[in-house]
Amino acid sequence: MAKTALRPSPPPLEANDVAIVGGGTVLWFVGFLVLIPFKGSLEQHGHGSWPWICLSGAALGLIGLWYCRARRDAIRRDREQAAESPATRLD
């Protein structure tokens, strides 16, 4: 069977990572707030850790927000620096 030619990989899609991680962080915190009133009932049924899992997810989301913002800013600085520096040409 003949091998087919490989196609080049498409460029990566750009997404608003800060908004995505921020939305997930908010959802984890809302889950924590919803579960707190039911903490006693959850503990009776062996699920007492659920609110704390949600709070941990929100805390990790805050770390993710910090990381995504730092990454976004670094990419922006790199693009600005590349646009300002003259391109070297090989003739």
N, C-alpha and C positions, 0 to 999 in steps of 0.2 A: 504494500500500500504506500503510495507516494505521500510524502509529508507536505503539508500546506505551509505557505509562507506565514511567518508570525507578523501580526500587526503591532505597530508601536502602541505603547500604553497611553491612554488618554491622560491629560493633565488632571491633577487632583481638583476636586470640587471645593470651592471656598464656601464655608458656612459661618454663620454668626455663632461661634462657639460660646461666647459670653452669654448670649441670650438663652442658648440651649441649657447650659449648666446652671444658669440663674433660675430658669423655670423648674428644673429638677430639684434644685435646692429649696425653692419655695414649696414645691409639692411635698418633699420630705418633712418640712417644718409644719405644713398644714396637717399632714398625717399625725405628727406628734401632738398637735393641739386637739385633734379629733379624738385621739386615743386616751388622753389624760383623764377625762371624766369617767372612763370605763376601766381605769387601772385596777380597781378592786376586783371587778368581775373577770378581767383578764388574768389576774393572779390566781383566782380560784380555779380557772380552767387550764392553768399551766402555761399561759402566754404573757406573763408579766414583763417579759423583756421587750415586747413589741414597741411600746412608746420609746424606750431607750434606743432601740434600733433605728427608729425614725429620727430621733435627735442626733444620733451618730451620722446618719446619712446627710442631715442638714449641715453638720459640722464639716464633714468631708466635702460637701458641696461648696462651702466657703473657701476651703483650700483649693478646690478646683477652679473657683472664680478667680482667685488670686493668680493661679497658674495661667489660666486662659487669657487674662488681661495682660500679664507679663509677656506671654507669647505673642499676642496681637500687637503689642507695642514694639516688641523686638522686630517682628516682620515689617511693621510700618517704618521703623528706623532704617532697616536694611534696604528697603525699597527706595526710600528717600536718598540714602547714601549712594545707591547704585545709579539713581537718576542724576545726582549732582556730579559724580565723578565722570570724566570723559572716558568714553569707551576706547579701548586699545584695539587698533586694527593691525592685522598682519597682512602686509602687501607683498 
